[in-house]
Amino acid sequence: MTTAKNAEKLEAKIAERKERMEMAVDIRRERRQKIIDHREHREKYYGKVRAERMHKVMLQKLESDLEETARLENVARISRLDDFKRLQMLQKVQKDDERSAQIKATRADLVEKRKQNAHDSFMRKHRIREAMEQMKITNKVINLDNIIDGPGKKKALEE
């Protein structure tokens, strides 16, 4: 009986040991599963954080690109405006130069006409003086109109 009791005790010990072993394996499996679940949860969280960060970086890059594009367009617009103003200024300068040249030419022409008129007047006075001298000497009255108009004008009228 003792051996049967000892055998029963031994079997009970073995069964108890087996049960504890299974409990330890279950506890270990649960702990391992808990660690795996926790890791997956952390990876999902970090994945979301990474996606949000990448989205934020992408938005910042897009905003930066848009600002750069706007800046370049503004520079181009200002450049075109400067070119337009420069062209207008150049046209104004050319117009002023043309006007100045025209005024200068008109003045030169006017000066030349005045010189010619002064010369013609001088020649007319000279011819009148000569005619008067001739009339004093010869005591003949001649037609002063021919002398005043000059010998060249009479020929021009006849032609």
Backbone as CSV, one residue per row, in Angstrom:
resi,resn,N_x,N_y,N_z,CA_x,CA_y,CA_z,C_x,C_y,C_z
1,MET,0.753,-1.146,0.000,0.000,0.000,0.000,0.834,1.270,0.000
2,THR,1.779,1.143,0.623,2.661,2.288,0.664,3.219,2.549,-0.722
3,THR,3.471,1.490,-1.369,3.989,1.710,-2.713,2.879,2.281,-3.603
4,ALA,1.656,1.837,-3.338,0.561,2.362,-4.146,0.321,3.811,-3.784
5,LYS,0.481,4.104,-2.494,0.302,5.485,-2.072,1.440,6.335,-2.623
6,ASN,2.618,5.749,-2.548,3.788,6.480,-3.052,3.630,6.681,-4.564
7,ALA,3.100,5.673,-5.220,2.920,5.780,-6.659,1.863,6.841,-6.955
8,GLU,0.825,6.901,-6.129,-0.219,7.895,-6.316,0.340,9.288,-6.048
9,LYS,1.111,9.368,-4.996,1.713,10.666,-4.656,2.646,11.117,-5.786
10,LEU,3.398,10.144,-6.261,4.334,10.455,-7.338,3.564,10.906,-8.580
11,GLU,2.479,10.206,-8.876,1.663,10.587,-10.031,1.021,11.934,-9.797
12,ALA,0.592,12.198,-8.595,-0.021,13.487,-8.274,1.022,14.588,-8.413
13,LYS,2.257,14.301,-7.934,3.342,15.277,-8.063,3.647,15.535,-9.540
14,ILE,3.706,14.452,-10.291,4.008,14.585,-11.724,2.887,15.372,-12.401
15,ALA,1.639,15.073,-12.059,0.501,15.764,-12.651,0.538,17.242,-12.253
16,GLU,0.863,17.478,-10.957,0.941,18.853,-10.480,2.081,19.585,-11.186
17,ARG,3.214,18.917,-11.338,4.372,19.485,-12.040,4.007,19.778,-13.497
18,LYS,3.302,18.845,-14.125,2.893,19.007,-15.509,1.936,20.203,-15.624
19,GLU,1.035,20.304,-14.661,0.059,21.391,-14.655,0.763,22.737,-14.474
20,ARG,1.738,22.779,-13.541,2.510,24.018,-13.330,3.306,24.366,-14.586
21,MET,3.845,23.328,-15.203,4.619,23.536,-16.430,3.721,24.123,-17.509
22,GLU,2.538,23.592,-17.660,1.605,24.098,-18.660,1.187,25.528,-18.329
23,MET,0.981,25.777,-17.014,0.632,27.138,-16.601,1.778,28.105,-16.918
24,ALA,3.006,27.677,-16.664,4.181,28.510,-16.949,4.289,28.753,-18.447
25,VAL,4.042,27.676,-19.244,4.078,27.826,-20.705,2.974,28.789,-21.143
26,ASP,1.770,28.664,-20.570,0.663,29.559,-20.914,0.987,31.008,-20.542
27,ILE,1.552,31.181,-19.323,1.924,32.532,-18.871,2.975,33.122,-19.816
28,ARG,3.955,32.281,-20.166,5.020,32.728,-21.079,4.425,33.079,-22.446
29,ARG,3.514,32.252,-22.966,2.876,32.490,-24.245,2.056,33.788,-24.198
30,GLU,1.317,33.994,-23.096,0.518,35.201,-22.940,1.421,36.441,-22.883
31,ARG,2.522,36.339,-22.133,3.465,37.457,-22.028,4.068,37.767,-23.404
32,ARG,4.434,36.680,-24.094,5.004,36.857,-25.443,3.979,37.513,-26.374
33,GLN,2.737,37.040,-26.335,1.669,37.608,-27.168,1.426,39.071,-26.790
34,LYS,1.481,39.358,-25.490,1.297,40.718,-25.013,2.400,41.624,-25.577
35,ILE,3.642,41.119,-25.540,4.774,41.892,-26.076,4.596,42.109,-27.574
36,ILE,4.179,41.073,-28.302,3.969,41.177,-29.748,2.856,42.178,-30.042
37,ASP,1.734,42.073,-29.276,0.616,43.004,-29.471,1.054,44.451,-29.189
38,HIS,1.828,44.603,-28.099,2.308,45.938,-27.745,3.228,46.491,-28.846
39,ARG,4.112,45.643,-29.377,5.019,46.054,-30.461,4.206,46.461,-31.704
40,GLU,3.201,45.658,-32.076,2.366,45.984,-33.228,1.637,47.306,-33.022
41,HIS,1.141,47.500,-31.790,0.453,48.750,-31.475,1.412,49.937,-31.616
42,ARG,2.639,49.780,-31.090,3.650,50.836,-31.203,4.014,51.083,-32.666
43,GLU,4.168,50.020,-33.445,4.507,50.175,-34.871,3.399,50.895,-35.626
44,LYS,2.140,50.572,-35.302,1.018,51.286,-35.924,1.065,52.763,-35.547
45,TYR,1.309,53.029,-34.262,1.369,54.414,-33.785,2.515,55.156,-34.470
46,TYR,3.701,54.537,-34.478,4.845,55.173,-35.124,4.620,55.314,-36.622
47,GLY,3.932,54.352,-37.226,3.587,54.452,-38.649,2.686,55.658,-38.896
48,LYS,1.680,55.846,-38.018,0.798,57.006,-38.150,1.584,58.305,-37.970
49,VAL,2.450,58.319,-36.934,3.257,59.510,-36.674,4.166,59.807,-37.868
50,ARG,4.794,58.764,-38.401,5.678,58.921,-39.558,4.881,59.427,-40.763
51,ALA,3.683,58.860,-40.985,2.846,59.293,-42.111,2.425,60.752,-41.933
52,GLU,2.047,61.122,-40.701,1.674,62.509,-40.444,2.867,63.435,-40.666
53,ARG,4.041,63.014,-40.196,5.251,63.821,-40.363,5.583,63.970,-41.854
54,MET,5.492,62.854,-42.586,5.787,62.910,-44.022,4.765,63.802,-44.733
55,HIS,3.497,63.698,-44.326,2.455,64.537,-44.901,2.749,66.012,-44.614
56,LYS,3.158,66.292,-43.371,3.487,67.659,-42.984,4.688,68.173,-43.785
57,VAL,5.707,67.332,-43.931,6.899,67.708,-44.707,6.511,67.938,-46.166
58,MET,5.646,67.072,-46.693,5.206,67.205,-48.077,4.430,68.518,-48.262
59,LEU,3.567,68.857,-47.293,2.827,70.114,-47.369,3.773,71.316,-47.290
60,GLN,4.782,71.227,-46.417,5.757,72.310,-46.314,6.535,72.451,-47.621
61,LYS,6.897,71.319,-48.212,7.630,71.365,-49.486,6.752,71.965,-50.577
62,LEU,5.483,71.549,-50.608,4.554,72.098,-51.594,4.391,73.600,-51.391
63,GLU,4.231,74.012,-50.137,4.095,75.438,-49.830,5.368,76.193,-50.231
64,SER,6.505,75.603,-49.934,7.788,76.216,-50.304,7.901,76.333,-51.821
65,ASP,7.511,75.271,-52.520,7.557,75.300,-53.993,6.622,76.374,-54.548
66,LEU,5.421,76.475,-53.952,4.471,77.495,-54.403,5.008,78.903,-54.136
67,GLU,5.624,79.094,-52.974,6.216,80.394,-52.663,7.353,80.711,-53.628
68,GLU,8.166,79.715,-53.935,9.278,79.903,-54.874,8.740,80.259,-56.259
69,THR,7.685,79.547,-56.685,7.069,79.834,-57.979,6.495,81.243,-57.991
70,ALA,5.806,81.613,-56.900,5.240,82.962,-56.815,6.346,84.008,-56.841
71,ARG,7.442,83.737,-56.146,8.565,84.679,-56.114,9.172,84.836,-57.515
72,LEU,9.361,83.699,-58.199,9.923,83.748,-59.555,8.981,84.479,-60.515
73,GLU,7.684,84.228,-60.383,6.712,84.921,-61.230,6.733,86.419,-60.942
74,ASN,6.867,86.775,-59.655,6.929,88.184,-59.283,8.185,88.839,-59.852
75,VAL,9.307,88.123,-59.791,10.560,88.639,-60.361,10.397,88.837,-61.869
76,ALA,9.782,87.865,-62.528,9.562,87.966,-63.975,8.627,89.136,-64.297
77,ARG,7.599,89.305,-63.482,6.644,90.403,-63.684,7.349,91.752,-63.512
78,ILE,8.155,91.859,-62.469,8.894,93.101,-62.223,9.876,93.354,-63.366
79,SER,10.503,92.293,-63.836,11.448,92.424,-64.958,10.726,92.912,-66.213
80,ARG,9.565,92.325,-66.489,8.788,92.765,-67.652,8.360,94.228,-67.495
81,LEU,7.956,94.596,-66.275,7.552,95.970,-66.010,8.731,96.919,-66.204
82,ASP,9.903,96.529,-65.711,11.103,97.349,-65.909,11.448,97.468,-67.392
83,ASP,11.339,96.354,-68.117,11.602,96.382,-69.563,10.628,97.328,-70.263
84,PHE,9.356,97.263,-69.857,8.337,98.126,-70.454,8.659,99.594,-70.166
85,LYS,9.010,99.891,-68.904,9.346,101.274,-68.545,10.591,101.737,-69.292
86,ARG,11.586,100.849,-69.399,12.804,101.183,-70.126,12.492,101.468,-71.594
87,LEU,11.624,100.648,-72.189,11.234,100.849,-73.588,10.491,102.169,-73.752
88,GLN,9.583,102.462,-72.807,8.865,103.737,-72.872,9.834,104.910,-72.764
89,MET,10.789,104.781,-71.829,11.771,105.848,-71.644,12.615,106.016,-72.911
90,LEU,13.015,104.892,-73.506,13.805,104.939,-74.734,13.009,105.597,-75.857
91,GLN,11.732,105.236,-75.975,10.886,105.845,-77.006,10.741,107.346,-76.766
92,LYS,10.575,107.732,-75.500,10.448,109.152,-75.162,11.734,109.889,-75.505
93,VAL,12.875,109.283,-75.175,14.160,109.911,-75.494,14.322,110.048,-77.004
94,GLN,13.970,108.988,-77.753,14.066,109.055,-79.213,13.132,110.136,-79.774
95,LYS,11.932,110.197,-79.234,10.968,111.200,-79.684,11.503,112.604,-79.379
96,ASP,12.052,112.777,-78.162,12.627,114.071,-77.804,13.824,114.411,-78.695
97,ASP,14.651,113.400,-78.989,15.798,113.622,-79.874,15.331,114.035,-81.270
98,GLU,14.309,113.354,-81.785,13.779,113.694,-83.102,13.216,115.113,-83.101
99,ARG,12.477,115.443,-82.046,11.894,116.782,-81.928,13.008,117.826,-81.847
100,SER,14.032,117.516,-81.053,15.164,118.430,-80.920,15.868,118.614,-82.262
101,ALA,16.080,117.503,-82.977,16.726,117.584,-84.291,15.862,118.395,-85.255
102,GLN,14.549,118.200,-85.180,13.639,118.946,-86.059,13.691,120.435,-85.724
103,ILE,13.687,120.765,-84.443,13.765,122.170,-84.034,15.090,122.772,-84.485
104,LYS,16.169,121.988,-84.307,17.495,122.463,-84.714,17.536,122.714,-86.220
105,ALA,16.970,121.777,-86.986,16.943,121.941,-88.442,16.103,123.162,-88.818
106,THR,14.967,123.339,-88.152,14.100,124.487,-88.433,14.834,125.782,-88.106
107,ARG,15.527,125.803,-86.961,16.299,126.994,-86.585,17.398,127.287,-87.610
108,ALA,18.110,126.224,-88.013,19.180,126.406,-89.007,18.607,126.947,-90.302
109,ASP,17.447,126.405,-90.708,16.789,126.874,-91.929,16.376,128.335,-91.768
110,LEU,15.840,128.672,-90.598,15.418,130.043,-90.320,16.622,130.988,-90.339
111,VAL,17.721,130.540,-89.699,18.945,131.358,-89.700,19.437,131.559,-91.132
112,GLU,19.397,130.469,-91.915,19.840,130.564,-93.313,18.952,131.526,-94.108
113,LYS,17.638,131.439,-93.880,16.710,132.352,-94.577,16.968,133.794,-94.152
114,ARG,17.218,134.009,-92.851,17.508,135.360,-92.373,18.798,135.892,-93.008
115,LYS,19.798,135.013,-93.074,21.053,135.417,-93.718,20.801,135.785,-95.179
116,GLN,20.010,134.928,-95.859,19.707,135.169,-97.271,18.928,136.472,-97.432
117,ASN,17.928,136.689,-96.534,17.145,137.933,-96.584,18.037,139.137,-96.320
118,ALA,18.929,138.983,-95.327,19.845,140.096,-95.027,20.753,140.363,-96.224
119,HIS,21.234,139.286,-96.844,22.098,139.444,-98.027,21.329,140.076,-99.175
120,ASP,20.088,139.569,-99.389,19.260,140.141,-100.463,18.983,141.618,-100.192
121,SER,18.676,141.939,-98.945,18.400,143.325,-98.575,19.639,144.185,-98.795
122,PHE,20.788,143.628,-98.369,22.045,144.347,-98.562,22.299,144.584,-100.052
123,MET,22.089,143.566,-100.880,22.312,143.670,-102.324,21.329,144.677,-102.949
124,ARG,20.070,144.634,-102.456,19.065,145.556,-102.963,19.475,147.004,-102.637
125,LYS,19.891,147.230,-101.407,20.328,148.564,-100.996,21.536,148.997,-101.838
126,HIS,22.438,148.037,-102.061,23.638,148.330,-102.851,23.244,148.718,-104.285
127,ARG,22.315,147.948,-104.867,21.878,148.256,-106.237,21.152,149.608,-106.289
128,ILE,20.337,149.844,-105.235,19.625,151.133,-105.199,20.628,152.276,-105.102
129,ARG,21.638,152.087,-104.225,22.665,153.124,-104.105,23.375,153.357,-105.447
130,GLU,23.716,152.251,-106.101,24.389,152.371,-107.410,23.492,153.073,-108.426
131,ALA,22.197,152.691,-108.410,21.250,153.306,-109.343,21.115,154.790,-109.037
132,MET,21.048,155.106,-107.747,20.932,156.524,-107.368,22.186,157.288,-107.816
133,GLU,23.334,156.635,-107.627,24.586,157.257,-108.054,24.570,157.447,-109.584
134,GLN,24.092,156.422,-110.279,24.028,156.464,-111.736,23.081,157.578,-112.179
135,MET,21.939,157.673,-111.468,20.962,158.706,-111.828,21.535,160.099,-111.571
136,LYS,22.323,160.243,-110.491,22.934,161.539,-110.197,23.921,161.907,-111.302
137,ILE,24.669,160.890,-111.726,25.708,161.146,-112.720,25.070,161.435,-114.072
138,THR,24.125,160.578,-114.508,23.574,160.697,-115.854,22.349,161.583,-115.897
139,ASN,21.783,161.877,-114.801,20.570,162.675,-114.722,19.424,162.022,-115.491
140,LYS,19.429,160.724,-115.526,18.350,159.953,-116.172,17.558,159.247,-115.077
141,VAL,16.265,159.167,-115.216,15.424,158.438,-114.263,15.195,157.047,-114.851
142,ILE,15.521,156.053,-114.093,15.316,154.688,-114.567,14.302,154.001,-113.664
143,ASN,13.794,152.905,-114.145,12.785,152.149,-113.401,13.459,151.442,-112.225
144,LEU,13.116,151.875,-111.020,13.736,151.313,-109.816,13.220,149.904,-109.504
145,ASP,12.054,149.566,-110.027,11.509,148.230,-109.750,12.445,147.142,-110.259
146,ASN,12.998,147.332,-111.451,13.936,146.346,-112.002,15.190,146.254,-111.144
147,ILE,15.619,147.373,-110.656,16.835,147.385,-109.837,16.568,146.766,-108.469
148,ILE,15.413,147.111,-107.897,15.068,146.581,-106.567,14.904,145.068,-106.624
149,ASP,14.195,144.556,-107.617,13.977,143.108,-107.729,15.268,142.405,-108.087
150,GLY,16.161,143.078,-108.689,17.437,142.484,-109.032,17.395,141.914,-110.422
151,PRO,18.562,141.754,-111.043,18.598,141.265,-112.412,18.170,139.803,-112.505
152,GLY,18.385,139.001,-111.497,18.032,137.576,-111.542,16.539,137.364,-111.483
153,LYS,15.811,138.209,-110.785,14.369,138.022,-110.602,13.616,138.359,-111.879
154,LYS,14.117,139.314,-112.615,13.482,139.675,-113.870,13.541,138.515,-114.842
155,LYS,14.684,137.873,-114.891,14.842,136.720,-115.780,13.953,135.573,-115.332
156,ALA,13.825,135.383,-114.014,13.008,134.297,-113.477,11.541,134.555,-113.811
157,LEU,11.112,135.817,-113.803,9.718,136.133,-114.122,9.445,135.915,-115.590
158,GLU,10.413,136.207,-116.469,10.234,136.029,-117.897,10.148,134.545,-118.257
159,GLU,10.804,133.719,-117.552,10.805,132.288,-117.865,9.545,131.703,-117.358
